[in-house]
Amino acid sequence: MIYRSILLFVAVICMAACQTEKKEINFPKTDLAKAPLIPKPIKTIPTGSAFGLDASTAIYTSTTNPEFEKVGKLLSENIKTKTGLDVAVNASTGEKLERLIYINQSDSIDLESPESYQLYIKKDSILLNAKTAAGAFRGVQTLRQLIPEKSNDTLTDHPLWPIPSGKIMDAPKFGYRGSMLDVARHFFTVEEVKKYIDALAYYKFNTLHLHLSDDQGWRIEIKSWPKLTEVGGVSEVGGGEGGFYTQEQYKDLLAYAAERHITIVPEIDMPGHTNAASLSYPFLHYAGAETPRVRTDMKVGYSSFDAKKDTVYSFLDDVIGEIAAMTPGPYFHIGGDESHVTKKDDYILFVEKVEKIVQKHNKRMIGWDEIAQADIAPSSVVQLWNNAENALNAAENGSKIIISPAKKAYLDMKYDSISEYGLHWAGYIPVDVGYKWNPETYADGLAKENILGIEAPLWSETISNGTELEYLAFPRIIGYAELGWSPSEHLNWDDYKERLAAQVPYLKAMQINYYPSKLVDWKKE
Ligand code: TNX
């Protein structure tokens, strides 16, 4: 370790001193401030030259934290995919030290939040400073976006990817920036979800909420209650075969997300949206609800758990316990929406009892805004999707709010009257409408301090595979990334739509399908 530090020190000194000895590469003038970065960083100071990423570039990472090395390795993989270059990480020989990317754990007071980062891009070195590996990972995404699609081999005798030089100081607006995927109405495979995680990570999201159960299907293996998946997991909207994640697969997904500094929030929706569970175990069924049967339609609000039975709560203790034990993140989402057949008293009793179970398993409860009708703890979080009044009440009681208004942030709303897939009960959400609103002022009277962040949910009644998922999510999800990260005063549709158009090479390279909205001039392909 000491050896490596000395080596790095010598290398950096030498780079400064030997500058004139090396063959000077004269790049055309660059402008870091014009790079089409999404989300837009807080501060960008261009210096006009470039770092030439090439075969003699090496990555080094702080020795103080092994997580930084993992971030460096992911950067190296990304560079390989984009450019074909093999860039070593923490190699012990000094032979490749001509150009250096150093990912450094720093305790600078300028790095205010855990995800803040600073990038200093010079001719021969790139320094990425962050307090945490999550911050370093966010900074790496900026760096990835700065690597040009094509090398500049007309200027030199070897291929070289010029990265515009300058300084970037950046930090997120919200600590919670998420998307939700409904894997219950239609099931999505581990591979499909991982592909979505990759894209979320590229745009600096830090949360993926998985809607793991609903009337049409139960999607997570629970060892103590096997019929949930045996009976409840084999159906979906439209009559397809459904599916579920084994606990091994779920853990694999969590690990994949964690490597990308993305927290998974598991949701078991209750007391409503529980037909598949009650079909598997009829004792859960509430007398006022419709008799459970295999449901492949899109109706909502007809099912419920029985809030008065002790056995229902011991069942939920097992279910929540098994999921909580596998999930490293701090949250457990209990749903709580559209329980139209549950009597109000029963609903309130149910939410309050389930909150205790979630807390017993050391998680913070999240629920859709209806849960604010119950007397919930200030540590519980309310997700505003429909009724702002609920969110205001909860905030008054100390709860934090996630902003997910259906009219602005629902990825399953159709773009317009001619686009495919999606619903339109909350209206159409064209790409500009999805971008031109402010989550900080959306709910009148809700103070900024009470907002945990933003989430864009993707319900899956009308989509059944990765291509269709991507059609609804992209490009709108890219806009929500910016709404969640960048200061509101920096947001401007005309500027954003240019940067959005410039995402096409990334989307193409990753084979991500998107809706080519006419509102954006995609000609830069
Ligand atoms: C409302 S949003 C629901 C979901 C549907 C969605 C369709 C919410 C908490 N509940 O059950 O899938 O609308 O847009």
Boltz pocket constraint, residues with backbone or C-beta under 6 A from the ligand:
constraints:
  - pocket:
      binder: B
      contacts: [[A, 300], [A, 337], [A, 338], [A, 368], [A, 385], [A, 410], [A, 412], [A, 423], [A, 459], [A, 460], [A, 461]]
      max_distance: 6.0
